[in-house]
Structures are given as structure tokens and as C-alpha cells.
């Protein structure tokens, strides 16, 4: 278990905690590059063979008396109630290295997430860093495999770390699974900016990406944080989140293949 002292903070206005969703700058360009470097090489994401290819590494983290600790666990099991496509079974991933939590930029975004929503200490968060790899064969494919969805948490944060030769891939927040009632209309989350939302109150979506230069590949890297996270270890539903999911056909349910 790793631990690091928090020494970098970002404080957002108190009113932000009451908003269903908000977007805000969090990191400078140099901080973003430092955070990316601290992640090391991201591991494979086998589930992404069914949508845009993705690499991913994860960490379970907890703040105790001003120190961040990393719990050693290399999987999560998202309940199928929130993800009919790839929920309902254990998905194993490479763990983020100790350098990730030692990075001041990492501490800064985790602190912003914790302080914005007044998240209690001694509670687990799940943090993921993932890159979607876009080429001429997969443009217009779904980046998540889910469409409009909730992740099954209470609170969530997405921070854009990199957009290379990518256009579109707009983020949006909705009141409903059909996308008829927008909370935040589709917009491009720029590098260093964060999107924070109440995951047990609203749904989110990321649109397909396209290539700025069709003769070159592109990529988009994001950090995602969820609170609470114990249910991702147990695979049990979060009693605070009853939003549900869009259904997929039985042949697309990955849990039936594992």
C-alpha cells in the first residue's frame, strides 16, 4: 500500500457541490504532461475489442488524515445494473505505478474531486487512466461501448489529459438514458479541463471521435475517478445509485462470454 502527503490543492466554489454537473479547468499544460508521464505504460483493455481500441490502468485510492494511500487491487467488477454490455464480471487491468500517486498533478485533481463534493476520508475511490486509439478503421465507433450511461457511483470526475489528432468526442450530461433532456449540451472537454457530475442523479455520454488528419492515427487520454468504490470490488450494486442502464442484446453481453 502506497501513501503520499497531499501538498497541492485546488478549491472550487462551494456551490459546485450542488450542481448536477460542471466543467472547469484543473491542470496547466505542464501539470497535464507530468500526470501523463507518471502513469507509465498503460495496460491492455480486452473489453475494447468490441469498440474503439483502448488501453487502461487503474488504482484504488483513499485519503487518510491528509495522506493518499493506494490499495493493491488489479480489477473491478461493475454491476450489470449500470452496464449491460461489459458489467457483471471481473475485468483485470494493469495497476498504476507508485509514481502516479506521487505526482503533484495527480494529487491536485484528486483533491479537487474530494473537496468539490466534500467526500469523506477513509473511503475508496476508483481511478482509471485510459487512452482511446483512433484510426481510419474505427472513426465513428463508440468510445465506451455503452452510449449514454451511469457508472454506478455517487460522484464522478473525468479529466482530459491528451487529445492528439482528434476532433469531436464531445462530452454531454443528460437527465435521461435517451438523451432527450440535456443537463450539459455536447461540448469538447479540452486538455487539462475536468468534468464533474453527480453520477447517481444524471447520465453521461462521450460521442465518437474523428481524425483531424485522416492520414494519421489519433488518441484521446482521460483520467476518470469514481466515489464510492467498494462496490467495484464486490460487484454488488451501489444502494445510492438506482439509475439503471440501456439494454443490449444477449449476444453483446460480455458477462455471458466469461
C-alpha positions as CSV (number, residue, x, y, z in Angstrom):
1,X,0.0,0.0,0.0
2,X,1.5,3.3,-1.1
3,X,1.0,6.6,0.8
4,X,1.8,10.2,-0.2
5,X,1.2,13.5,1.7
6,X,-1.1,15.9,-0.1
7,X,0.7,19.2,-0.7
8,X,-1.2,20.6,-3.7
9,X,-4.8,21.7,-3.5
10,X,-7.5,23.2,-5.8
11,X,-10.6,24.6,-4.3
12,X,-13.7,25.1,-6.3
13,X,-16.7,27.3,-5.1
14,X,-19.0,25.7,-2.6
15,X,-21.9,26.0,-4.9
16,X,-20.2,23.5,-7.3
17,X,-21.1,20.7,-4.9
18,X,-24.8,21.3,-5.5
19,X,-24.5,21.3,-9.3
20,X,-25.6,18.2,-11.2
21,X,-22.6,18.7,-13.4
22,X,-19.9,21.2,-14.1
23,X,-16.8,21.7,-16.3
24,X,-13.8,23.6,-15.1
25,X,-10.0,24.0,-15.8
26,X,-8.0,21.9,-13.4
27,X,-4.4,21.5,-14.8
28,X,-1.9,23.6,-16.6
29,X,-0.2,22.1,-19.7
30,X,2.9,21.2,-17.7
31,X,0.9,19.6,-15.0
32,X,-1.0,17.6,-17.5
33,X,2.2,16.3,-19.1
34,X,3.6,15.4,-15.7
35,X,0.5,13.4,-14.8
36,X,0.6,11.6,-18.1
37,X,4.2,10.7,-17.6
38,X,3.5,9.4,-14.1
39,X,1.1,6.8,-15.4
40,X,3.8,4.8,-17.2
41,X,2.7,2.4,-20.0
42,X,-1.0,1.7,-19.9
43,X,-2.1,-1.9,-20.0
44,X,-4.5,-3.7,-22.3
45,X,-8.3,-3.4,-22.1
46,X,-9.7,-6.7,-23.6
47,X,-13.3,-5.4,-23.5
48,X,-12.4,-2.7,-26.0
49,X,-12.1,-5.3,-28.8
50,X,-15.8,-4.7,-29.2
51,X,-15.5,-0.9,-29.7
52,X,-12.6,1.7,-30.2
53,X,-9.4,0.1,-29.0
54,X,-8.4,1.3,-25.6
55,X,-5.5,0.9,-23.1
56,X,-6.1,1.4,-19.4
57,X,-4.5,1.2,-16.0
58,X,-6.3,1.6,-12.6
59,X,-5.8,2.4,-9.0
60,X,-7.9,2.3,-5.8
61,X,-7.0,5.3,-3.6
62,X,-8.0,6.6,-0.2
63,X,-7.2,9.7,1.7
64,X,-6.5,9.3,5.5
65,X,-5.5,12.4,7.5
66,X,-4.1,14.2,4.6
67,X,-2.2,11.3,3.1
68,X,-3.2,9.4,-0.1
69,X,-2.9,5.6,0.0
70,X,-3.1,3.2,-2.9
71,X,-4.9,-0.2,-2.2
72,X,-3.4,-3.0,-4.2
73,X,-6.1,-4.4,-6.5
74,X,-5.9,-5.1,-10.2
75,X,-9.6,-5.5,-11.2
76,X,-13.0,-4.1,-10.9
77,X,-16.5,-5.6,-11.3
78,X,-19.0,-3.1,-12.4
79,X,-22.5,-4.4,-11.6
80,X,-24.6,-5.2,-14.7
81,X,-27.4,-2.9,-13.4
82,X,-25.2,0.0,-14.7
83,X,-23.6,-1.6,-17.7
84,X,-25.5,-4.3,-19.6
85,X,-22.7,-4.5,-22.1
86,X,-19.5,-5.1,-20.0
87,X,-20.8,-5.3,-16.5
88,X,-21.3,-8.3,-14.3
89,X,-17.9,-9.9,-14.3
90,X,-14.3,-9.1,-13.1
91,X,-12.2,-7.1,-15.5
92,X,-8.5,-7.2,-14.8
93,X,-6.2,-4.3,-15.6
94,X,-2.6,-3.1,-15.0
95,X,-2.2,-1.1,-11.8
96,X,-1.0,2.5,-12.0
97,X,2.5,2.8,-10.6
98,X,3.6,4.4,-7.3
99,X,4.8,7.4,-9.4
100,X,1.2,8.2,-10.3
101,X,0.1,8.9,-6.7
102,X,3.4,10.7,-6.0
103,X,2.7,13.2,-8.9
104,X,1.6,16.6,-7.6
105,X,-0.8,17.0,-10.5
106,X,-2.5,13.7,-9.6
107,X,-2.8,14.9,-6.0
108,X,-4.3,18.2,-7.3
109,X,-7.1,16.6,-9.3
110,X,-7.9,14.1,-6.6
111,X,-8.0,16.9,-4.1
112,X,-10.3,18.9,-6.3
113,X,-12.7,16.0,-6.7
114,X,-12.7,15.3,-2.9
115,X,-13.1,18.9,-1.9
116,X,-15.8,19.8,-4.5
117,X,-18.1,17.1,-3.3
118,X,-16.9,17.1,0.3
119,X,-16.1,13.4,0.1
120,X,-15.2,11.8,3.4
121,X,-11.8,10.5,4.2
122,X,-11.2,6.7,4.7
123,X,-13.4,6.0,1.7
124,X,-12.2,4.3,-1.5
125,X,-12.1,6.0,-4.9
126,X,-11.5,4.1,-8.2
127,X,-9.2,6.0,-10.5
128,X,-8.7,4.9,-14.2
129,X,-6.4,6.4,-16.8
130,X,-7.3,5.2,-20.3
131,X,-6.3,6.0,-23.9
132,X,-8.7,5.5,-26.9
133,X,-6.7,4.8,-30.0
134,X,-8.4,6.1,-33.1
135,X,-7.6,5.2,-36.7
136,X,-9.3,5.3,-40.1
137,X,-10.9,1.9,-39.4
138,X,-12.6,2.9,-36.2
139,X,-13.7,6.5,-36.6
140,X,-17.3,7.0,-35.6
141,X,-17.1,3.9,-33.3
142,X,-18.4,4.3,-29.7
143,X,-15.5,5.1,-27.3
144,X,-17.1,3.3,-24.3
145,X,-19.3,0.6,-25.7
146,X,-22.2,1.8,-23.7
147,X,-23.7,5.0,-25.2
148,X,-25.5,7.2,-22.6
149,X,-24.9,5.7,-19.1
150,X,-24.2,6.0,-15.4
151,X,-21.1,4.3,-14.0
152,X,-22.9,3.3,-10.8
153,X,-21.1,5.7,-8.4
154,X,-22.4,8.6,-6.4
155,X,-19.9,11.2,-7.8
156,X,-17.6,11.1,-10.8
157,X,-14.9,13.1,-12.5
158,X,-13.4,13.0,-15.9
159,X,-10.2,14.9,-16.7
160,X,-8.9,15.2,-20.3
161,X,-5.2,14.6,-20.4
162,X,-4.5,14.5,-24.1
163,X,-6.2,14.9,-27.5
164,X,-3.8,14.1,-30.4
165,X,-5.1,14.5,-34.0
166,X,-8.7,14.0,-32.7
167,X,-11.8,16.0,-33.3
168,X,-15.3,15.6,-31.9
169,X,-15.5,13.1,-29.0
170,X,-17.8,15.6,-27.3
171,X,-18.9,15.0,-23.7
172,X,-22.5,15.5,-22.5
173,X,-24.7,15.1,-19.4
174,X,-28.3,14.1,-19.6
175,X,-31.3,13.6,-17.3
176,X,-32.4,10.5,-19.2
177,X,-31.0,7.4,-21.0
178,X,-32.4,8.5,-24.3
179,X,-30.6,11.9,-24.3
180,X,-33.7,13.9,-24.7
181,X,-33.1,16.2,-21.7
182,X,-29.6,17.7,-21.6
183,X,-28.0,19.0,-18.4
184,X,-24.9,20.0,-20.3
185,X,-25.1,20.0,-24.1
186,X,-22.4,18.3,-26.0
187,X,-19.0,20.0,-25.8
188,X,-15.4,19.2,-26.3
189,X,-13.5,18.7,-23.0
190,X,-10.2,20.3,-23.6
191,X,-6.8,19.1,-22.3
192,X,-6.4,20.0,-18.6
193,X,-10.1,20.5,-18.1
194,X,-12.3,18.4,-15.8
195,X,-16.0,17.4,-16.0
196,X,-17.5,16.6,-12.6
197,X,-21.0,15.2,-12.1
198,X,-23.4,13.5,-9.7
199,X,-23.4,10.0,-11.1
200,X,-26.4,8.9,-9.1
201,X,-28.5,11.7,-10.5
202,X,-27.6,12.1,-14.2
203,X,-26.2,10.2,-17.1
204,X,-23.1,10.9,-19.2
205,X,-22.0,10.3,-22.8
206,X,-18.9,10.6,-25.0
207,X,-19.5,10.9,-28.7
208,X,-17.4,9.1,-31.3
209,X,-14.1,10.6,-32.2
210,X,-12.9,11.5,-35.7
211,X,-9.4,12.2,-37.1
212,X,-8.2,15.8,-37.7
213,X,-5.8,14.4,-40.3
214,X,-7.2,11.2,-41.8
215,X,-3.8,10.1,-42.9
216,X,-2.6,9.8,-39.3
217,X,-3.8,7.9,-36.2
218,X,-5.1,9.8,-33.2
219,X,-5.6,9.3,-29.5
220,X,-7.5,10.7,-26.5
221,X,-6.4,10.1,-22.9
222,X,-8.6,10.8,-19.8
223,X,-8.5,10.2,-16.1
224,X,-11.7,9.0,-14.5
225,X,-12.4,9.0,-10.8
226,X,-15.4,7.4,-9.0
227,X,-16.7,7.6,-5.4
228,X,-17.5,5.4,-3.7
229,X,-15.6,2.3,-5.0
230,X,-16.2,-0.6,-2.6
231,X,-18.9,-1.9,-4.9
232,X,-16.5,-2.2,-7.8
233,X,-14.5,-4.7,-5.7
234,X,-17.6,-6.7,-4.5
235,X,-19.6,-6.5,-7.7
236,X,-22.7,-5.6,-5.7
237,X,-25.0,-2.7,-6.7
238,X,-24.4,0.7,-5.1
239,X,-27.6,1.3,-3.0
240,X,-27.2,5.1,-3.7
241,X,-27.5,4.7,-7.4
242,X,-30.6,3.2,-9.0
243,X,-30.4,4.9,-12.4
244,X,-30.2,1.7,-14.5
245,X,-28.8,1.2,-18.0
246,X,-29.7,0.9,-21.6
247,X,-30.2,-2.8,-22.5
248,X,-28.2,-4.6,-25.2
249,X,-28.8,-7.8,-27.0
250,X,-27.8,-11.0,-25.2
251,X,-25.1,-11.7,-27.8
252,X,-23.4,-8.5,-26.8
253,X,-23.3,-9.1,-23.1
254,X,-19.7,-9.9,-22.3
255,X,-20.5,-11.5,-18.9
256,X,-22.1,-14.3,-20.8
257,X,-18.8,-15.0,-22.5
258,X,-16.7,-15.2,-19.3
